[in-house]
Amino acid sequence: MRTITLKLPDGLAARVSATVRRRGVSTSALVREALEDRLGGETRDRTGSCLDLAADLAGALTGPADLASNARHLKGYGR
């Protein structure tokens, strides 16, 4: 595992220290978790429905709303 050094503003350092004490974890563990959350690590467990995960995309496209129920749109389907 690599070691990095970073500088934090006093206010953020105080928030990190308070969170470490409250949660009973190491500073390294807290920073790793925060980086994984922020960077969207591939190993991160994702929960929620498909819609929850793609909510920002829902409704982004326009088109016919009745594809499954309008026979006009089903013409030739499956041939």
Backbone bond lengths (Angstrom), bond angles and torsions (degrees), N, CA, C in turn:
res aa  C-N    CA-C-N  psi(-1)  N-CA   C-N-CA  omega(-1)  CA-C   N-CA-C  phi
1 M - - - 1.440 - - 1.532 107.30 -
2 R 1.309 116.84 138.21 1.470 121.79 179.83 1.518 110.69 -85.67
3 T 1.305 114.60 152.98 1.455 122.10 175.18 1.521 108.55 -109.35
4 I 1.340 116.24 134.62 1.465 121.02 175.43 1.521 108.30 -124.90
5 T 1.293 115.75 158.67 1.457 122.15 175.88 1.518 107.62 -122.38
6 L 1.321 116.83 137.54 1.456 119.27 177.65 1.517 109.89 -141.98
7 K 1.307 114.49 157.03 1.462 121.10 178.09 1.522 108.57 -105.03
8 L 1.328 115.94 136.01 1.457 121.76 179.57 1.516 109.62 -121.67
9 P 1.330 116.72 144.49 1.469 119.14 171.68 1.532 108.75 -61.72
10 D 1.312 116.75 151.98 1.464 121.29 -176.45 1.530 112.61 -53.71
11 G 1.313 116.37 -42.80 1.467 119.81 -178.64 1.516 112.55 -63.05
12 L 1.322 116.71 -43.02 1.463 120.27 179.74 1.524 110.36 -68.78
13 A 1.333 117.40 -39.62 1.464 120.76 177.77 1.531 110.65 -60.98
14 A 1.324 116.85 -38.59 1.464 120.71 178.31 1.525 110.86 -66.16
15 R 1.320 116.80 -39.96 1.475 120.71 177.91 1.520 110.80 -64.95
16 V 1.336 116.33 -40.70 1.470 120.35 177.86 1.527 109.29 -62.08
17 S 1.317 117.31 -48.05 1.472 121.27 -179.37 1.525 111.67 -60.07
18 A 1.318 116.65 -42.93 1.464 120.41 179.97 1.530 110.88 -64.44
19 T 1.315 117.00 -41.42 1.459 121.17 -179.87 1.524 110.55 -67.16
20 V 1.321 116.71 -40.64 1.467 121.41 177.62 1.528 110.04 -59.44
21 R 1.318 117.19 -46.61 1.472 120.57 179.45 1.531 111.10 -64.58
22 R 1.321 116.20 -45.41 1.469 120.39 -177.08 1.526 111.94 -63.91
23 R 1.329 116.74 -41.43 1.471 120.73 -176.23 1.518 113.35 -89.78
24 G 1.326 117.04 -14.66 1.458 120.05 178.98 1.516 113.31 68.99
25 V 1.329 116.73 36.09 1.461 121.69 177.73 1.523 108.73 -119.00
26 S 1.319 116.20 168.06 1.460 119.16 177.70 1.526 109.88 -79.30
27 T 1.324 114.95 159.10 1.463 119.97 176.35 1.525 109.91 -60.18
28 S 1.326 116.65 -41.57 1.469 120.53 179.46 1.519 111.40 -60.00
29 A 1.334 116.75 -44.78 1.462 120.35 -179.68 1.522 111.09 -63.12
30 L 1.335 116.32 -41.57 1.465 120.32 179.61 1.528 111.03 -64.42
31 V 1.323 116.99 -44.24 1.466 120.48 -179.16 1.529 110.40 -67.07
32 R 1.343 117.75 -40.71 1.471 119.88 177.11 1.526 110.76 -60.26
33 E 1.339 116.49 -44.71 1.465 121.12 179.24 1.527 110.85 -61.34
34 A 1.331 116.86 -44.56 1.464 120.76 -179.54 1.524 110.97 -63.72
35 L 1.324 116.80 -40.63 1.471 119.84 178.90 1.526 111.02 -66.47
36 E 1.321 116.84 -42.08 1.473 119.81 177.50 1.525 110.61 -60.15
37 D 1.339 116.16 -44.54 1.466 119.93 179.25 1.523 110.99 -62.43
38 R 1.307 116.58 -45.15 1.470 120.99 -176.42 1.513 112.64 -70.78
39 L 1.333 116.49 -39.36 1.462 120.53 -176.15 1.523 112.87 -89.37
40 G 1.328 117.14 -5.43 1.463 119.70 178.05 1.508 112.32 66.87
41 G 1.316 117.12 52.31 1.460 121.57 -178.37 1.510 112.69 -53.16
42 E 1.308 116.01 141.93 1.462 121.37 -178.62 1.514 112.33 -65.94
43 T 1.329 117.69 -23.93 1.456 120.20 -178.38 1.516 112.71 -89.81
44 R 1.315 117.03 -1.95 1.462 120.80 -178.09 1.529 110.00 -68.62
45 D 1.327 116.27 136.23 1.459 120.85 175.78 1.519 108.41 -73.09
46 R 1.305 115.76 130.54 1.462 120.41 177.86 1.522 108.13 -110.58
47 T 1.293 115.52 134.39 1.454 119.89 178.77 1.516 108.33 -122.80
48 G 1.296 115.04 159.52 1.453 120.57 179.64 1.510 110.25 112.74
49 S 1.289 115.24 169.82 1.456 121.00 -179.77 1.523 110.29 -78.63
50 C 1.291 115.25 170.74 1.459 120.48 176.42 1.528 109.55 -59.21
51 L 1.321 116.96 -40.31 1.465 120.56 178.47 1.531 110.93 -63.57
52 D 1.336 117.21 -39.89 1.469 119.87 177.49 1.526 110.71 -59.37
53 L 1.329 116.84 -42.69 1.457 121.18 -177.26 1.523 112.78 -73.13
54 A 1.333 117.39 -26.80 1.466 121.01 -177.96 1.525 111.77 -115.90
55 A 1.310 116.78 25.58 1.473 120.69 -175.24 1.521 112.48 -58.04
56 D 1.337 117.00 -33.42 1.465 118.87 -179.51 1.519 112.01 -69.67
57 L 1.335 117.51 -15.73 1.459 121.07 179.54 1.524 112.90 -96.00
58 A 1.318 117.16 -20.30 1.462 121.20 -176.80 1.525 110.05 -60.90
59 G 1.310 115.59 126.48 1.454 121.04 179.39 1.515 114.08 82.47
60 A 1.328 117.17 8.31 1.466 120.32 -177.50 1.526 111.98 -78.92
61 L 1.313 116.98 -20.95 1.460 121.17 -178.79 1.515 110.16 -109.37
62 T 1.313 115.54 151.83 1.458 119.78 175.98 1.520 108.87 -114.66
63 G 1.285 115.58 155.27 1.453 121.42 179.77 1.512 108.94 167.51
64 P 1.336 116.39 -177.01 1.463 118.81 -179.80 1.523 110.59 -63.33
65 A 1.318 116.62 133.81 1.462 121.21 -177.94 1.519 112.74 -86.95
66 D 1.330 117.88 -8.92 1.459 120.36 -171.84 1.530 112.68 -117.68
67 L 1.301 119.28 38.86 1.465 121.80 -177.36 1.520 112.69 -59.63
68 A 1.308 118.80 -37.92 1.457 121.65 -174.17 1.522 113.16 -82.01
69 S 1.325 118.28 -18.62 1.455 119.10 -174.63 1.529 113.74 -115.25
70 N 1.302 119.44 -8.20 1.446 122.05 -177.60 1.529 109.45 -101.43
71 A 1.326 116.26 114.39 1.459 121.61 -176.69 1.523 112.19 -58.37
72 R 1.304 118.19 -27.26 1.456 121.80 179.74 1.538 110.43 -61.03
73 H 1.305 117.41 -36.19 1.466 121.17 -179.78 1.530 112.31 -80.94
74 L 1.336 117.14 -16.59 1.468 120.79 -178.50 1.527 112.56 -93.50
75 K 1.315 118.94 -1.49 1.449 122.48 -177.64 1.537 110.16 -58.20
76 G 1.302 117.12 122.75 1.459 123.16 179.02 1.502 114.77 83.33
77 Y 1.320 117.50 0.38 1.466 120.17 -178.68 1.534 110.35 -67.20
78 G 1.312 116.65 131.38 1.466 121.82 176.49 1.508 114.16 88.59
79 R 1.316 118.46 4.61 1.466 119.77 -179.36 1.496 110.83 -92.98
